[in-house]
Amino acid sequence: MNKKLLTLAIGAALTSAPMFANAAVTVYGAAHLSVDVLDNGAATNSSLTTLSSNSSFIGFKAEEDLGGGMKGLAGAEWQVAMDNSAIGILNRNVFVGLGGGFGTVRLGNYDDVMKQVGRSVDLFMNEQLGESRAVTRQNYVTTAPGALSAWDERLANSINYETPDMAGFKVTVNYGMANTNAASTAEDVTAYAIGAQYAAGPMYFGLAYKSSEIDVGTTKQTVDAYRLSASFKILNDALRFVGFYQSVSYPVGYFGITTDQATYGVGASYKIGNGLIKAQYYVVDSFSADTSGTTGANLMAIGYDHSLSKTTTVYATYAKVTNDLNSSFSLIGAGHSNPNDATTGMPNLQTGAGSGNDPSGFSIGMKVAF
């Protein structure tokens, strides 16, 4: 069934409900699979070849004209597993909202501006090995809880506001209520983010701040994070340079005192015909309270994308993470499925590669968007 027929079929089913009676419905998604040759850097059970489903999803968007420049909005995306027979359906961006001259308001589970600013300059952002989220999403150290907070997420139970586009400039505010902390389910936490982005011609700039409550022992404390990203294109947009900076401040109780951690990244891509050559390098500093300097890491990724059409891309990537003695960053940020720990004996490549190990991987993949 082609895209138009699929859109009409699902649209007809949706519009049978009163809430979508006058709404225009768009169906979209992506199928993304890759063959990965992985090595977690451990002394035993280190290598594996596997097929991965990488945030393959289907979604729909509904928009209805309410008059007076107002429009009603609704959307839902579901991530689906395509690499095995297991039922794996997860919510992605799901929302209901209003748009107009005042901007756009969305209620639901939605990408916050912190995530947007980071992904805008990630050259491997489509869940390829070596994407920046592998080292920017959260910290992985063995000297303290490894997932106190996460910075490349959808904000659950959230209210999201975005200003109208003002000559390429826009401001976004996100507020999430009762978001369960990844490190502790004992208490709910709140989070908010605010940021600005500018995109016009060959330039992009993004700045974001996010504050999230966390549980430290029996007390609730706050983690603060900042992000700055930029990109610039030259040679008729064929050559692109990107840069990234992140600073996270953790509260008293993490190392016994307040501590900070900074992450830097640079990258470049060059378009040749239907091909794109790309590379990026990220450095995670050790925590400021870590006087031994053993909680940092670096990430290197190189790749080649080839567009077979406007919607179909094949690619090859190689990536490696070098961890300090007490860190366990991985090649994978989120979405890229990985081996089943119980059956392979491998450390989970999405949540940490093992203390001091240096994971690496080669991947050949294909993505079809619709």
N, C-alpha and C positions, 0 to 999 in steps of 0.2 A: 504494500500500500504506500503510495507516495505521500509526500508531506502535506499537500493540499487536501487529499482525501482524508488523511489522518486528522488533520485540523478540523475539517468539517464534521467528521464522525464524532470526535470528542466534544467539539463545540456544540453540536446538536444535543448531545446527552446533557451537557452542563446547562444549556439554555432552557431545558425543560423545567429547571427549578426556577421558582419566582424570583429569587435574588439575582439571577443572571438573565432575566427575561429580555433586557435591552442592552446587555453588555457584549462588547466585542471580546472574543476569547482567542488567545494565541497559545498554541502548543509548541513547546521547545524542549531541548535536552541535549544529551551527549552520550555516546557510547565510547568508552576509553579503556583499552586493554593493552597490557605490555607483557613481554617475556623478560624476566629479570634474573640475572646471575648475581647472587648476593654473597657477601662474605662479611660476617660480623666481627672479624678480627680476633676471635677467641682461639684458644689453643686447640680445642676439640669441637666437633659439630659446628664448624664455622661456615661452610659453604652450602648453598642450595640454589637450584634453578626452579623458578616458579612462574606461574601465570597470575597476573594481578589485575584486578578491576579497580580503576582509579577514579573514584567519585563519579562513576557513570550514573546518570540521573535522567528523570523526566519531570517536566513541570508545565504549569499553565498560568497565564496571566489574564485577568479579566478587567476591563475598563468600561465604565458607563458614563455617558454625558449627563450631568445633573442640571445643566443650564447655568447661566450666569458665570461661566468660566470655571465651574466646579466639575469635578469628576470623581466617581467612586472607583476604588481600586481593590483588587484582591489577587492573591497569588499563592501558589503552593508548589514546592519542589520536593521530590523524593529521591534519595540516593538508592540505587539498586545494585546488588552484587551480581556480576556477570561471569565470575570465574569459577563458580561451583553451583551446586543445586540447592544450597541453603537459602532460606528466605531471609534476605537482608534488606529491609526497607527502613530508611532513616529520614527524618525531617531535615530539610535544608532551610532555605528562606521560605517562611510561611507567614502571611500577613493579610490584614485588611486595612484600608486607609482612605484618605481624601487628598486630592491634589487640586491646585488652583494657583491664582496669582500670588498667594502667600507662600507657596512652596508645596512640600509634600509631607504628610504625616502618615506613618505606618505603625500599626500595633501588631506585635507578634514575636517571632523568632527571626532575627535579621542581622546581617553583617554590620558590625559597628564600624565607625570611621577609622579606628585603630587598625583593623584588619584591612580596610580599603587602602590606606596609605602604604602599608607594607606590600600588599600584593601588586600595587600599581608599578612597582619597579623590580619585581621578581621575574627574572627571565625564564624560570622553570616553573612558573606558577600553576600550570595545569596538572598538578599532582605528579610531575616527573621526579625521578630520583634527583636529589640535589636541590630541591626547592628550598627557599630561604627559611620557611617555617620550621625546617628540621632543627635550626639553631635559634630562631627568634620567638617561637611560639611559647615556650616555657623553659625553665632551667632544669637540667638534669645533673645532679651532683649526688655523691654518696655520703657527704658529710651533713646533709640536711634533707628534709622532705623535698622530693623532686618536682612536685606539681602543685605548688601553692597557688599559682595563678596562671592564666593562659592569655595570650595577647593576640592571637589570630583566630578569633572565634565569632560565632553568631551570638548575639546577646539575647538570652531567653527572657520571656515575660517582659518585653521591652516596649518603650515608647520611643519612636525615632522620628526626628524632624530634619528636613533638608531644605535649605533656602532655594529659591529659583536660581537658575544659572544667570550670573551677572557678568557677561563678557568673559566667560571662562572660569569665573570665581564662584565658589559655593561654600557654605558652612553647614556642618552636620552636627547634631546633638543626639546622643543616645542615652537612655536611662533604663536599666534593667532591675527588676524587682524580684526578690526571692530566688536568686540564682544559686543552685547548689554548688558548693565549692568542690573542685575536683579532688582535693586532698582530704577532705573530711565531709561526710554527709551528716555530721551531728547538728549543724546549723545551716540556715540559709544565709546568703550574702546578697548585698546589692552592689551594683557597679554603674558607673556613668563614664561617658567619653564625649569629648568635644574636639572638633578638628576643622581645618580649612584646606581646600584643594584648589589649585589653579591649573587649568589645562587649555592651552591655546597655541596653535601652530606647532612648532617643534619642541615646546617647553612643557614640563609638568613639575609642579611643586606640591608637596603635601606635608602638613604638620598636624599632629594629633597628641592628645593627652587622655589618659585613662586612669581611673581610680577604682580599685576593687577591694571590698572587704574580704578578709580571710580569717581562718581560725588558727591561732598560734597557741597550742595547748588548750587552755580553757578560756582564753580571752579572744576577743575579736579585734583585729587590727587592720591597717590599710596598707596596700601596696600601690605605689604610684609609678606610672610609666609614661615616657615621652617617645615620640617617633618623628623623624624628619626624613623625607625622601625627595629625590629629584631625578629628572631625566632630561636629556637634550638630544635632538637629532640633527645631523648635518648630512651633506652630500645627497640632497634631495630626499632626506629621511631614510636613506639606506643604512647609515651608521648611527647607532644609538648608544649613549653612555648613561649609566644609572648609578646612583649613590644612595646609601641608606645609613641611618644612625638611630640607635635605640638606647635609652637609659632607663633602668628599672631600679627603684629604691625599695628595699625590703625592710620590714619593721624590726624593732627589738624582739628578740626571741628566735630569730632565724639563725644567727651565729652567736646569739647572746647579746649582740649589739646591732644597731642599724647598719645595713650594708647595701652597697650599690653594685650593679653589674652593667657594663656597656657592651654593645654589639655594633660592629661596623661592617659595611658591605659595599663592594663596587662590582660593576659588570659592564659588558659591552656586547653588542650584537651587530652583525653585518648581513644585509640582505643581498643575495645574488640570485636574480631571476626568481624562481619559485622556492629557493632555498634560504635558510637563515642559519648562520653560524653564530654561536653564542657561548659565553663563559661568564662565570661569576665567582667571587671569592668573599667569604664572610669570616670575620674574626670575633670570637666571644672572649672578652677579658675575664680574668678571674675575679671573684667577688672582692670588693675593696677590703673586707674584713679578713680575707684569706691571705695571711702574710706569707704562706708557703707558695702561693701562686700555682695551685694545682687544680683549679676549678674552671679553667677555660677550654677553648677548642677552636678549630677552624674548619671551614667547609670549602671545598673546591668542586666545581661542576663545569663540565664542558659538554656541548651537544650540537646536534644538527637537526633542524626541522625542515621537512619538505612538504609543500602544499600541493596535493594532487588536484584540489579544486578549492573553491571558497569555503567548503565545509569539511573536507577530509585532509588530514595531516598524518604523515608517518615521520618517525623520528628515531634517533639513537642518542643516548646520553651515557656519560660516565661521571661518577661522583665519588668523593672520598671525604670522610670526616676524620680529623686527627684530634683525639681527646687527650687532655691532661690526665694525671694520675687519678684524680677523684671526680672526673666528669664522665658522662655516658651518653653524649648526644648521638643521634642516629642520622641516617640518610633521608628519613621520611618524616614529613611534618604531620600530615593528616590526610585521610581519604585514600591514600595508596595502600591497598590491602597488603598484608604480610603473612609470613608463615605461621602456622598454628604451633605455638610453643610446646604444647603437650605432646604433639606427635613428632616434632623435629628435634626437640632439645635445644633449639636456638633461642637466644634472648630475643624478646620482641623488638623488631627493628623500628616500630613506630613509637615506642615509649622508652627507648633507651637501649644502647648497644652493649652494655656491660662496662663496668668501671675500668677506665684506661684503655679500652679496646679502640681500634681504628677501623670502623666498618667502611666497606667500599662496595660498589656495584656497577654493573653495566646493564643497560635496558634498551630494548627495541620495542617500540610501541606504535599504536595507531589510534587516532581519535576521529570520530565522525560526529559532527554537530548537526543539529536539525532544529 
